[in-house]
Amino acid sequence: MKNLGIPIWTKLKTKVEAFFSKETKGKVQLHHAVYGRRKKTGRAWIEIDKCEIVSMTVMYDYIYSPERYYRSEFGMDLFLKSMREYLDLSFASVLGSGNPLIKAVGMLDKRLGKRRLMCMDISDSAPIVKYFYLIRCESCGVKPTIYESKKDLLDIILTNGRCLETSTDKENQTKKKNAAVDLAEQVLANPTKQNLHATILRIYSGNVTKYDLWLETAQAIYSSFEAKNTDADKLVRYYLHVEAKSNLLEMVNYVNSVVIMAEKMQEWLRPIEAWKPRSYNPRKQLSSLARHLWANYDVPLFMDWAWTDGGEQERDWFRHIGIGKNIRTADNLPVKLTKQEAHHFLEAPATYSIHSAFRWAQVRALGGNKALADALRGTRLVREFRDDDFWQTVIRFFVSHPSLDLVHIGPIIDYIWNQKFVPVYVATGPESVEERPPPQPNFSMRGRNMESLIKAVNDWHCRLANEKLAGQLNWRKSDIEDFTLMEDHVEESRKRCWTIRELTDSDQLVLEGRAMGHCVATYAGSCHAGQCSIWTMQVETQTSVDKCLTIEIRHPEKEIFQVRGKHNRWPVKEELEVVKAWACNSKIKIADYMR
C-alpha cells in the first residue's frame, strides 16, 4: 500500500469535504492516520456526529456491497483511491459509480439538491449508501424514498466491516459475528448479490441466467458470453484480469466499452495478462486497455471516443492507426484527406470527437487556427459531410477572414445550409406538408465578401422574426420528459427555478426565434420529420421569468447537439450545469464540445 503523508491527506480531505452540503459539513468527517516508524500501517475511518461508523485498515474488510465483496487487504488503500477518484468524477458519474464508498459520499454532495433527493431510487444500493442517504434526508428535512431504519443499516455496516475496538461487550461482539456469517451465507446463496469476480465465474460456468442478474454491468458481461464463436475460456480470463486490475467493470459508462473490445479477441495484439494500468482514473484505464489490445503504434487520445461513443467504423479506424497504417487508407472515411490533412488529423486535441478531428484537419491544413476549429465543433459540419467540396470553400472563406467574430460562424453556416440544401416545407393542412426546392440551390461562395454575407444572414433572421403565424405545422412530442430544477443551496430570496420544455409546433419555434434572435424557426421541417427536437430553457425568480437557452436534440441518437442563448451566444457555466443535470436525469448524450 502506498504511504499517504499527513500533509497530502489533509489537502485531499479538504478538497473532498468542500463538496459537502452546508447541512452535512462538520456533521460528517473523513479521517486517515498512519502508524509506526516507517508508516506502513494505519487506518481510515468515517465519523458522523463524532461517532465512528466505518473503519478501514489493511487487515479488515470495510463494507459489504451488493456488487462485490472488497478483499480485506485493500481496505484503507481503497478508501484513499476512492477519495482521489471522487475529485476527478463528474457528479453524474458519482451517482452512477459502482463503488459504494464514492456513491455514499455523493449523498452528502451539495450538488445533490432536495428535488432530486426526494425522487432518488436507491433501493438496490449498498447499505452504506442508504445510510448516508438517510443522513442527508434527515439533515435537509426531506422525506426519504426508502423505509429502512438507520439502526438496521448501521448494524449491517458494522458487521461487514471492522467491529469497533472500543466495545467490550462480548455478547454484542458474538451477535455481530453471527450476523456477519448469516449475511455471508445469504450472499453465497443468491447469485444476484455475488461479488463481480464470482458473478463472472458463474456466468462462465453457466450456473446463472441473464434474468438472475440485476446489475447492468453483469448483464453486459453475460451477453458477450452468448455471442457466436466466443472463446469462453479466453473471455473469462479477460474479464477476471480487467476486474482485478481496474474498476472498469464496476461502472456502466465503461463496461460496455470493455465488452466491445472482447468482440474480436482473435485479433488482439497482446495477451490480456500483460496489461497493467498505471492510473486509478477509469478513462485513462480504458485508454490504456485499448492501446494494449489494439495498438503497436501511437494512437491519438481523441480516438478513444471510438470505444465510448463510436460505432464499428470508428473502431476500425482506431485499429487501422494502431497497427501503423495511414488514416488516408482507412475504409469509409467521411472526407478524402490530403497528406497534410492526415498529418493534422493525428494532432487534433484529446477533447475532440473523431468526426470533429476531420474538420480540425481541414481547418489547420488551410491555415486556420484552433479558435476557428473550435467554433466549427458547435455546428452541423461535424455531423454532415455530404457536399464536402462545397463546405471546404466555406471553411476557406472563414480562414481568409481571420478578423471575423467567431460568434457569426454558426449563424452563417445555418444560413448557407438553409439556402442551398433545405427544402421549403409549406403546411397545406394540420397534418399535410408540401415540399418545395431550397431558396438558393446554386448558392456559391465565389465573389462574396464578409460584410454582404453577414447582412444577408441578418436580413434572413429578420424575415424569420416577421413571419406571420400561419400554416401551423405540428409534430408529436418526443419520449424525453420536460425538466424542472429548483435551486436549494442559496438563500430564499435568491432561489431560482429552471425549466426545460419541448416546442411542438412551428408557431412556437417562430416565437422562440423572435425572442432569442436566431433561426430556430427553420427547424420546423426537421422536427416534423422526427430528425430532431427543439427545447427552450427559462429561469424563474421571485420577480421575473426569463428565456435563457434554445436546445437542439438530434434523433434517434438522443444527443444534445446545439445549445444557444440570445443572438446565438454560448451558454454560461451555470446554464450548462443545468443542461448537464437534465441530460443525466433523462439519459441524454451531450455533444463532445460541451463536455
C-alpha positions, 0 to 999 in steps of 0.5 A, spaced: 500 500 500 502 506 498 504 511 504 499 517 504 503 523 508 499 527 513 500 533 509 497 530 502 491 527 506 489 533 509 489 537 502 485 531 499 480 531 505 479 538 504 478 538 497 473 532 498 469 535 504 468 542 500 463 538 496 459 537 502 452 540 503 452 546 508 447 541 512 452 535 512 459 539 513 462 538 520 456 533 521 460 528 517 468 527 517 473 523 513 479 521 517 486 517 515 492 516 520 498 512 519 502 508 524 509 506 526 516 508 524 516 507 517 508 508 516 506 502 513 500 501 517 494 505 519 487 506 518 481 510 515 475 511 518 468 515 517 465 519 523 458 522 523 456 526 529 463 524 532 461 517 532 465 512 528 461 508 523 466 505 518 473 503 519 478 501 514 485 498 515 489 493 511 487 487 515 479 488 515 474 488 510 470 495 510 463 494 507 459 489 504 456 491 497 451 488 493 456 488 487 462 485 490 465 483 496 472 488 497 478 483 499 480 485 506 487 487 504 485 493 500 481 496 505 484 503 507 488 503 500 481 503 497 478 508 501 484 513 499 483 511 491 476 512 492 477 519 495 482 521 489 477 518 484 471 522 487 475 529 485 476 527 478 468 524 477 463 528 474 457 528 479 453 524 474 458 519 474 458 519 482 451 517 482 452 512 477 459 509 480 459 502 482 463 503 488 459 504 494 464 508 498 464 514 492 456 513 491 455 514 499 459 520 499 455 523 493 449 523 498 452 528 502 454 532 495 451 539 495 450 538 488 445 533 490 439 538 491 432 536 495 428 535 488 432 530 486 433 527 493 426 526 494 425 522 487 432 518 488 431 510 487 436 507 491 433 501 493 438 496 490 444 500 493 449 498 498 447 499 505 452 504 506 449 508 501 442 508 504 445 510 510 448 516 508 442 517 504 438 517 510 443 522 513 442 527 508 434 526 508 434 527 515 439 533 515 435 537 509 428 535 512 426 531 506 422 525 506 426 519 504 424 514 498 426 508 502 423 505 509 429 502 512 431 504 519 438 507 520 439 502 526 438 496 521 443 499 516 448 501 521 448 494 524 449 491 517 455 496 516 458 494 522 458 487 521 461 487 514 466 491 516 471 492 522 467 491 529 469 497 533 475 496 538 472 500 543 466 495 545 467 490 550 461 487 550 462 480 548 455 478 547 454 484 542 461 482 539 458 474 538 451 477 535 455 481 530 459 475 528 453 471 527 450 476 523 456 477 519 456 469 517 448 469 516 449 475 511 455 471 508 451 465 507 445 469 504 450 472 499 453 465 497 446 463 496 443 468 491 447 469 485 444 476 484 448 479 490 455 475 488 461 479 488 463 481 480 469 476 480 464 470 482 458 473 478 463 472 472 465 465 474 458 463 474 456 466 468 462 462 465 460 456 468 453 457 466 450 456 473 446 463 472 441 466 467 441 473 464 434 474 468 438 472 475 442 478 474 440 485 476 446 489 475 447 492 468 454 491 468 453 483 469 448 483 464 453 486 459 458 481 461 453 475 460 451 477 453 458 477 450 458 470 453 452 468 448 455 471 442 457 466 436 464 463 436 466 466 443 472 463 446 469 462 453 475 460 456 479 466 453 473 471 455 473 469 462 480 470 463 479 477 460 474 479 464 477 476 471 484 480 469 480 487 467 476 486 474 482 485 478 486 490 475 481 496 474 474 498 476 472 498 469 467 493 470 464 496 476 461 502 472 456 502 466 459 508 462 465 503 461 463 496 461 460 496 455 466 499 452 470 493 455 465 488 452 466 491 445 473 490 445 472 482 447 468 482 440 474 480 436 479 477 441 482 473 435 485 479 433 488 482 439 495 484 439 497 482 446 495 477 451 490 480 456 495 478 462 500 483 460 496 489 461 497 493 467 494 500 468 498 505 471 492 510 473 486 509 478 482 514 473 477 509 469 478 513 462 485 513 462 484 505 464 480 504 458 485 508 454 490 504 456 486 497 455 485 499 448 492 501 446 494 494 449 489 490 445 489 494 439 495 498 438 503 497 436 503 504 434 501 511 437 494 512 437 491 519 438 487 520 445 481 523 441 480 516 438 478 513 444 471 516 443 471 510 438 470 505 444 465 510 448 461 513 443 463 510 436 460 505 432 464 499 428 467 504 423 470 508 428 473 502 431 476 500 425 479 506 424 482 506 431 485 499 429 487 501 422 492 507 426 494 502 431 497 497 427 501 503 423 497 504 417 495 511 414 488 514 416 488 516 408 487 508 407 482 507 412 475 504 409 469 509 409 472 515 411 467 521 411 472 526 407 478 524 402 484 527 406 490 530 403 497 528 406 497 534 410 490 533 412 492 526 415 498 529 418 493 534 422 488 529 423 493 525 428 494 532 432 487 534 433 486 535 441 484 529 446 477 533 447 475 532 440 470 527 437 473 523 431 468 526 426 470 533 429 478 531 428 476 531 420 474 538 420 480 540 425 484 537 419 481 541 414 481 547 418 489 547 420 491 544 413 488 551 410 491 555 415 486 556 420 487 556 427 484 552 433 479 558 435 476 557 428 476 549 429 473 550 435 467 554 433 466 549 427 465 543 433 458 547 435 455 546 428 452 541 423 459 540 419 461 535 424 455 531 423 454 532 415 459 531 410 455 530 404 457 536 399 464 536 402 467 540 396 462 545 397 463 546 405 471 546 404 470 553 400 466 555 406 471 553 411 476 557 406 472 563 406 472 563 414 480 562 414 481 568 409 477 572 414 481 571 420 478 578 423 471 575 423 467 574 430 467 567 431 460 568 434 457 569 426 460 562 424 454 558 426 449 563 424 452 563 417 453 556 416 445 555 418 444 560 413 448 557 407 445 550 409 438 553 409 439 556 402 442 551 398 440 544 401 433 545 405 427 544 402 421 549 403 416 545 407 409 549 406 403 546 411 397 545 406 393 542 412 394 540 420 397 534 418 399 535 410 406 538 408 408 540 401 415 540 399 418 545 395 426 546 392 431 550 397 431 558 396 438 558 393 440 551 390 446 554 386 448 558 392 456 559 391 461 562 395 465 565 389 465 573 389 462 574 396 465 578 401 464 578 409 460 584 410 454 582 404 454 575 407 453 577 414 447 582 412 444 577 408 444 572 414 441 578 418 436 580 413 434 572 413 433 572 421 429 578 420 424 575 415 424 569 420 422 574 426 416 577 421 413 571 419 406 571 420 403 565 424 400 561 419 400 554 416 401 551 423 405 545 422 405 540 428 409 534 430 408 529 436 412 530 442 418 526 443 419 520 449 424 525 453 420 528 459 420 536 460 425 538 466 424 542 472 430 544 477 429 548 483 435 551 486 436 549 494 443 551 496 442 559 496 438 563 500 430 564 499 430 570 496 435 568 491 432 561 489 431 560 482 427 555 478 429 552 471 425 549 466 426 545 460 420 544 455 419 541 448 416 546 442 411 542 438 409 546 433 412 551 428 408 557 431 412 556 437 419 555 434 417 562 430 416 565 437 422 562 440 426 565 434 423 572 435 425 572 442 432 569 442 434 572 435 436 566 431 433 561 426 430 556 430 424 557 426 427 553 420 427 547 424 420 546 423 421 541 417 426 537 421 422 536 427 416 534 423 420 529 420 422 526 427 430 528 425 430 532 431 427 536 437 427 543 439 427 545 447 427 552 450 430 553 457 427 559 462 429 561 469 424 563 474 425 568 480 421 571 485 420 577 480 421 575 473 421 569 468 426 569 463 428 565 456 435 563 457 437 557 452 434 554 445 436 546 445 437 542 439 436 534 440 438 530 434 434 523 433 434 517 434 441 518 437 438 522 443 444 527 443 444 534 445 447 537 439 446 545 439 445 549 445 444 557 444 442 563 448 440 570 445 443 572 438 446 565 438 451 566 444 454 560 448 451 558 454 454 560 461 457 555 466 451 555 470 446 554 464 450 548 462 450 545 469 443 545 468 443 542 461 448 537 464 443 535 470 437 534 465 441 530 460 443 525 466 436 525 469 433 523 462 439 519 459 441 524 454 448 524 450 451 531 450 455 533 444 463 532 445 464 540 445 460 541 451 463 536 455 
